[in-house]
Structures are given as structure tokens and as C-alpha cells.
């Protein structure tokens, strides 16, 4: 070997040693391990972007795309509901009739119409028809009553409300508080008595022309399509603006990233007023031509038998559904179904593997994303516990990040220069997405309430003048780029698949107990998803009437928002006393105590299945921990 070759060899050894030691060697290893995932993810991501670009360039809306499917495949089944099949032609004609009817009313373009109806094909046909008339359907949570229902109707500036006949009592209770809102009753059965003062919708539209509407051509991709309500991290429900493009992005994003097929059949037992069921699930039928099976409400005992009966290949879930299915008695249909993929959000890592093993589902498509947000993640490779990933070298293509926050306030921490601090792999932080109105993937449409929209925006985050969407969620990213959901910031917790704003519940509780001080927070219950509501009431004179409180909560709040536990405080901890003005105390202390009667000397009450608060005894406490009492 000559001197020249020797020098090259020695240099090669030193360069190799430099590149393959320490952090660089680790980075190359991580790149090697994640490359197959990242290449597949990048391909599917580009496919979504190209499709959205094409649809926007062609000026398509959800209504226009659905009409294309109905014209090309009129006899294909769009929805199945209780063994009744709805073809694309039937849904197209129904939505046209509905649209023509409301187009003839004294409503202006982008006026909103509230919709409170159980899950069924007509639900989709109604809001789709409203969009064809240039109106915006506000999808009201069917659990809401009294003040919260009135607030939700007014939050979206609804000019009218369409309600199912089984929600007649809920509307009747508030009708005097919405005197200028026109009321339309939809009934499943003919000759159902109509609420006095309301218009019986079915006979009104039965003879309306079902041909396409001219107004559909006026719609644009960035027009408002529907409003979906979210509690966010504070306050009462907010009407999040879902544009046509936003609807397209979320439904087609999941479709492409999880590689759904036109021949699939999806089982959707989720409520249609939420994003998962009404947007991502229903969107597969409206935009991608996939048949979707709808159910009025979820049933653990019917879930797998329905999947077998309707020959479903895909099913949707939220975390609570998976837990209920796993605790249900074994049955033959647990493994005789054809479901190859389940997608949704909230599947706890602890039950992920047992769930897959018991029911033989080959793929779990866990995803993450706020209804109103601009930052979404999807798990495409079955990584247990992960809500999705971002490729290690894709920061500029998909600008999301985790920011360090103050554990007490939830506010982002900042450097001396005023900019925020990114989390390192393994650190938990608040999940944010950079706002760029020019790209549908990174746009933020916000809420009807502009002030509420501004509260979700952080400024001067990575550089002066930039803006990001604050999800309000704490996530963790590992060194492979996988993200894991940890908790929510602010005064909000999640229970039974619903977000509960503690300020809303505190106001109700305080009114019911004579304006005494009360704090509401979420507590962990072993074996359950989310956090159960718990109220701490300051009652030194021992005058609390727990029975009246239970009755008042039943009238004022949906079941998922009612505190499951009530702790009666005879004296206030010092940390509570200092902040008594707003009672935004360091709830961390109370949350850590939870409902542990072995740790807490104050009386604690438990809301049993009859809707009555009973004294929490050691027997009840142990039964809750052992899962003998279903929450």
C-alpha cells in the first residue's frame, strides 16, 4: 500500500469514526429504523395534499363531490341503518328536497340552522341539504339541556332549529328563551304530534322537487360547511367553524393515511354531532364512496354481531368503546367478524394489546387532532400507545411542535428573548401547529366567536411575528418521532368521550348550593379512560342538601358532565384559601387526593346508577377500584 492509499485509509477510518459515534451514530440508527414508516407516510401525505389541491383548484365543495358520486354510482349503497339501505341517489334526492325547502325561506347565505337529532341517514341528508342551500348546519350535542343548549344555539347565531321528535321536551323547556328562532320538528313515524308553534318538517318537504339546486354552483371550498361544538380548554361549548376544505382534509386525511378502500364497509356507532363520527366517519361515504353503517347509539352487546351481520371490514371507536367491548362477555362473533382495521382516538396503551389479541383486529389506526385545530397525527404502523408520528426530517413540511409549559398554569415557558422553548425527545409539552392561511393543512378557521378564536392562538413562538394554534393538550414525543397523548391543560377533562369544561359545571354547582364556593376537576379512576368529574364544596355549616343538588344537576347538565364524586370541605387548605377569589385553586392538591377515602377525612359522596348521591363507603370504594361498579 502506497503512502497516498494509506493516508486515504486513515482518513476514512477517522471520518467513519466521527460519523458513527455518539449522537450522529444514534441519529443514523433512528433514521434507519424509521425510514420505511416515513417513506410510506410521506407518500400518503403527498397523496392527500395533491387531492386537496386538485379539489380546491376545481372549486369543489362537499356537496359537489357527493353529487359526483351520486351521478356516477346512483345505486351504490351510501348508508345502512337498521337494515334499511340508502343509495347515493336516495340521499342526493333527500338532501336536494331539504335544500330547496330551506332555500325558499327568509334565510341569507351562511345563516346557521341548529340540528339536534339522533344518528341516522336523515341527519346527514339534512345538513348536506342545508349546505346546498348555502346555509350552515350547527350540529348540537343531543345531551345538552337548559342553559347549555340555549347557549349553544345562540353561540352559532342559529336562525332556526331542526329537532327530532324525541327531543321535543328539551326544545319546549327553552322555547321562550329563543323566541326569534324558527322551530322545525322531524319525526321518524308519521302522525307524530308536533310541538305547538313548530313546523312539521316531513310533510313540508315530501312534495318538494328533488332535482339539483342551482345554489350548489355558488359554493366554494373555503365556505363554511358546518359548525361542530367543542368545549376546548375553557368555558361553555364553542361553535368551531368547519369549512368544506377542512371537512375534506380530515376525512380524506384519515382515508389516505390508513389506506381505506372503496370496497370497505365501515361500522360507525359514534354520535354524528362529533368530529369522529359525523366528519371522519360520514365523510368516507360522502367523499370517498365507501358504504357506512350507522347506529342510533353504541351498544357493547351488539357491536361485533352488527359487524358480522353487515359484513363490515372497518369499525370506528373512541377509547371508552374499546374498554366496554373488552369487559363484555366473550361471544363467538368476537373473532368471526371481518374487521381488519379499527380507527379512532383514546385507546389506552394498557388495553391496546389485550384488545387486539382478543378481537383479532390486524390494525389500529389511532389518530389525534382537535376539531378546530390545524395539527393532526395518525398512527399508520400499529405502534402501541402512539397517536401518530412526524418524520424526523419533516419539520418544515409539517410544522408542529411540543412546547415546554408551566406545570401549574399550563402557559408556555419562554426564553429571555421572548420566544418559546421546544421540548426535547422524552419531554412532555403542549402540542402546537404553525398557522399558515395559504395552506389548508396549516390554516385555522377558529370559532364563530372571534374572541374565543384569538384565545387559541399563541404569537411570537419560534420567531417574532409568527402564530401557532394552541391545542391545549399535553403530548410527549419519543426519539423515533412517535407522539403520545398525556393530558389536557386548562380547566377541562374528558369523560365518556366528551370534553367537560369545569368552569361550566362549577357555575351550575355553585347556583344549586346557594352560591357556596365549589371547585370541579377530573380525577383518575383505575380501569377507565379519561377522568371522572369530582366537585369539592366548601360547607363549614354543614347545610348542603346533597339530594337537591343531585336533582338540580340532572336537570341542568348532561350525564357525562355531572360530578361522579362530591367532597364536602369543612375547612379550606391554605393553598385554596389564598386563591379563594376565583377558586381557581391549585386543584392539583385535590386531584391528587381524588376520591381515596383512606386518604381523605372529609365526607365523599358517589353518584350511583339511580342518579342519587350516596355516602362513599369502603365497600363502594373497593368495588369501584375492582371494576365491579360500572362507571
Secondary structure, DSSP 8 states (H G I E B T S, - for coil): --HHHHHHHHHHHHHHHHHTSHHHHHHHHHHHHHHHHHHHHHHHHHHHHHHHHHHHHTT--HHHHHHHHHHH-TTSEEEEETTEEEEHHHHHHHHHHHHHHHHTSS--TT-EEEEE--SSHHHHHHHHHHHHTT-EEEE--TT--HHHHHHHHHHTTEEEEEEEGGGHHHHHHHGGG-TTSEEEEE-SSTT----TTSEEHHHHHTTS--S--GGGGG--TTSEEEEEEE-TTSSS-EEEEEEHHHHHHHHHHHHHHTT--TT-EEEE-S-TTSHIIIIIIHHHHHHH--EEEE-SS--TTTHHHHHHHTT-SEEEEEHHHHHHHHHS---THHHHS---EEEEE---HHHHHHHHHHHT-SEEEEEEE-TT-S-EEE--S--TT--EE--TT-TTTS-EEEE-B-TTT--B-B-TTS-B-B--TT-EEEEEEE--TTSGGG----BSSHHHHHTTEEESSSSTT-EEEEEEEEEEE-TTSEEEEEEE-SSEEEETTEEEEHHHHHHHHHHHTTS--EEEEEE--TT-SS-EEEEEEE-TT----HHHHHHHHHHHS-GGGS-SEEEEESS--HHHHHTTTTT---HHHHHHHTT-TTT--S-EEEE-TTS-EEE--HHHHHHHHTT-S--
